[in-house]
Each structure stands twice: as structure tokens, then as C-alpha cells.
Amino acid sequence: MLKNISSNWALNVLQILIFMILARFTLNVLGQETFGIWEAVIAAAGPLQLMILGVPMATVRAISRAIGRDDERGAKEALGQSLTLTLMLAGAALTAGGFMWWGFEDRLLESQRWSLDGAAILDTRTALAIVLINLAAGFCLRLPYAVFEAFHDFVPRNLIMGAGMLLRLGLTIAALTWDTSLRTLALVQVAVAVFEFTAALMVSRKRHKGMHFRPSALSMNQARKLLSFGIFAFLLNMGALLAFKVDALVVAAHMLPKDVAVYGMANKVFDPLINLLLAIGMVVMPAAAAMRARDEENELRDLLFKWSKVAVFIVLTLGSYLLVFGPEFLDWWLGDEYDPAAGPLLQVLMASFLLFLPVRGVALPILLGSGNPRGPALGLLAMGIGNLALSLILVRTHGIWGVALGTAIPNVIFSLIFIAGARKTLQVRPLEWTAYSLGRVGLGLLPGLGLLLLVKMGPGASGFWPLFTVGLAFVAAQTLAALFYVWRGDPHVDPLRMLRDRRRRDGT
């Protein structure tokens, strides 16, 4: 399991590096207004992703459970049924995309508030059409990756995805240098999707020879099993969409494209952070499904404890740095197009994500995998609805600050409620999870956090080298705290003990 999660993290590091390069490049090449329009295009297409109805996540769970029971035939049937359902849902998504395209053009593109010229309207209209078609076609891309995840075969999966990211980097820079337009940016997405699907299909055929990607006649019994779990995955995805992906549309509907870009600057760093935690969830969810199939309840609790502490440590380390030096980081990263209003917005959002991310990355996938999808799905949906409602109310009086508060407040409320529910479901004593996951991690953070605050209130840090130096010193302090305090004597993860055991084995 550690190997797979480490592979996911390596992919995340690559993703973050490429993301940092492309976000700065795209913003500075397009400019704030056009970049804000692109953010609105991506947000408008987002709801169509829900039409896959959680089938890929349900496929991972169904194949994992079949593997846990040594039921090869059941695994094959689940994949064939999933492919049939996915093709049907992709067609429905493409039809719905036409209505989305019309609504976007009518409400935003041709609105007096945006005041775009004819060339900008045509470019945006074309880009949105390409994005919508690519999104619907991309439904099928998820199934080869679902097979990799179900078999815990994350290394080849991540190599393919990493190659796709590198391709995106090269194509985006080359294409926008040649033609600075949104339609060109959208066509890059198509090229990368075609490459990833082709590569994933070829590799999966060699590594999982019994798993054939062929649509099968729809069986109502099997489809019902997939959709019964998939509906909760759908609600889960809808909650995440409402919570984090429609903010750009809320800003766009009440303000200018430039304001969409400013909010996007503050919100950009959270996609890599969420993916960093989901890298854990992608592995623990199928593991939890297999454990529940074998009635390994103690192992499930150990899984929750072990990876929750890891998630809390990661989030507090990265989050503390961004809370203190977030504005300076954005200023250096985004360059000339950076707007100072984005820095404080980042800090408000980061404060709420400190609590939300560990819950989303570990506890929720374990409950999904262990057969308890109702609570997480409905809870995250309620959070998303609360986010959207608060954002729509507060944007009228507080602008983009209102949208940030509309995101932060539901994050905190959901996390507190969900932590209590997860402890009850897995029969964990009220303070047991909190004491283990947060106790030593929080105390071990104090020296490094003190260093950050000392620099912030003293000489400060701006530009690459000062920010890099203080970040390096902070990471060094966190590493020492982790080795000699946070995980020293830990029953699940003790790096020093693991190192001693390896040396002992090598010596014998």
C-alpha cells in the first residue's frame, strides 16, 4: 500500500510542478480577462461530469470486492456493464452539453456586463464546444484507470498520467505561443485525452489480460448494483462540484471576468492539495472494500488511524506555510498579472481546508469502501448546497470575499460533523482519533510555525530565494519533529524503527 501511495505522491509532485508552470504561463499569456473567461468555461462544463453518475468509483469498488472474493467472472461482468453504462451516459452528457452551451452564451458571453467583442465571443464559444465534447468523450477514459485502481496497480497508471501531464505542458506552451486563443487551449485537452486513453487501454490489456474492454448486454441486476453505489458517488461528486467548482460561475454571474481571475488565483493552489490527499484515498478505498469483504474490522480501524495522521501532518505542514506566506508565494508564482487581493482570499480558504482535507482524503474513502456511502454522500452534498447558497447571498454584499466565506464556513461545519460520524461508524472512542491524529502532529508543528512567524514579523520574505530558504528551513524543522517526536514509537508508522529493522535485515 505504501508503494502505491508513494507512487501517487510522486505523480502529485509532478502535477504540482507542471501546474505551477502552466498556471503562471497561461495567466500571463492570456491576461486576466481572458484567463477569467477560461476559468468560467471550465466551471460551466463541470456539471456535466456529474452525469457519469459515479460509475467509475462504483466500478473500482465492484471489481475490488470481486477480487477480494477471488471472483474473476464477477470482475469481468462489472467492467463490461460499466462500459455499457458509461457509453450511454456519455451520449446523455453530450446532449445536455448543448443546453449548457446555449445557457453560457446567453447569460454570460453576450451579456452587457462582460461586453466582449465579436472575436472574443466566437473564440469562447468554440472553446466551450470543444471542452463539452471532450468531457463527454472522456467518460470512457476513466474505466481503464478504474481497472488499474481496483487491482492496486497504481505505478503503471501513474506513469501514463505523468506522461499525459508532460504532454500537456509541452503542447500548451507550444500551442499558445503559436496561437493565443481559448480554442487552442481546449484542443490541447483533446490531444492529451486521446493519448492517455490509448496508452491506458494498451497497458491494461497486457497487465490485466482477463479484463476486456467490451460493452456487454445490460443486466438490470448488475447495473442496479453499480448504480446503487454509483448514486452515492454521484451525490458525492455533486457536493464537491457545488463546493469547489461553481465558485467561478457565481463570481462570473455577478462580477467581471477580471474578478473571476482574481478568485481563481486564490483558489488555484487547492486542486493540487486535494489531489495530494486523494492520492491516499484512491488506495485506501479499494483496500477498505477488500477488508470489509473479509470482515477485517480491526484492520479497517488501523487503516483509518494510520493514514489520518499522515494526512493531518501533510496538511498542517503545507497549510501553515501558505497561511503565513501565501500572499508572498502567489506574488512570486503568478508574476506580473498577480492581483494583491488574491493573497488574503487564499489565507481564508486555507484555514478551512486544514480541517476539511484530512477528512476528505482518508475517512471518507474508507467509509465509501467499507459499505457506508450514504452518510458521506449526503453530507458532502449538503456542504456543497450550503456553499452555493452562502456564496450567492454573500457575493451580493461582499463580492469575491463573500464567495470565499461561502466556501470556508461549510467546509468547517461539514468536517466537524463528519469526523463525529466516522468515529461512530467505525466504533472509535470520541477522543481516540483526535488524540492520535492531531496530538503529536500539532505539538510537533510549533517550532516550525514559530520560525515562519518570526521571519514574517521580522525581515519578511519576498521573491524566490527568500521564500525558498524559509520554506526549506521550515521543512527541515518539520522533518526533525516527525522523526524524533511525531512518529517516534508510533505503532503504525515509525521511520526510525523501520530504518533499524532494514539495517538489521541487511546485516543478516
LINKA-V378120 format. One line per field, one symbol per residue. ss: DSSP state (a for helix, b for strand, c for the rest). psi: psi as a letter, one per 30 degrees, with the letter a starting at -180 (. if undefined). A space follows every 10 residues. Layout:
ss=???
psi=???
//
This chain:
ss=caaaaaaaaa aaaaaaaaaa aaaaaaaaaa aaaaaaaaaa aaaaaaaaaa aaccaaaaaa aaaaaaaacc caaaaaaaaa aaaaaaaaaa aaaaaaaaaa aaaaaaaaac cccccccaaa aaaaaaaaaa aaaaaaaccc aaaaaaaaaa cccaaaaaaa aaaaaaaaaa aaaaaaaacc caaaaaaaaa aaaaaaaaaa aaaaaaaccc ccccccccca aaaaaaaaaa aaaaaaaaaa aaaaacaaaa aaaaccaaaa aaaaaaacaa aaaaaaaaaa aaaaaaaaaa aaacccaaaa aaaaaaaaaa aaaaaaaaaa aaaaaaaaaa aaaaaaaccc aaaaaaaaaa aaaaaaaaaa aaaaaaaaac ccaaaaaaaa aaaaaaaaaa aaaaaaaaca aaaaaaaaaa aaaaaaaaaa aaaaaccccc caaaaaaaaa aaaaaaaaaa aaaaaaaccc cccaaaaaaa aaaaaaaaaa aaaaaacccc ccccaaaaaa aaaaaaac
psi=eeeeeeeeee eeeeeeeeee eeeeeeefee leeeeeeeee eeeefeffff ffhgeeeeee eeeeeeefgh ieeeeeeeee eeeeeeeeee eeeeefeeee eeeeeefeeg lfeehkleee eeeeeeeeee eeeeeeffef ffeeeeeeee ghifeeeeee eeeeeeeeee eeeeefeeji leeeeefeee eeeeeeeeee eeeeeefiff jkikklkkke eeeeeefeee eeeeeeeeee eeeffgeeee eeffaleeee eeeeeefeff eeeeeeefee efefeeeeee eefghieeee eeeeeefeee eeeeeeeeee eeeegeeeee eeefbfgkkf ffeeeeeeee eefeeeeeee fdeeeeeefg gifeeeeeee eeeeeeeeee eeeffffgbf eeeeefeeee eeeeeeeeee eeeeeghkke feeeeeefde eeeffeeeee eeeeeefcfl kkleeeeeee eeeeeeeeee eeefeegkgk fejjeeeeee eeeeeef.
//
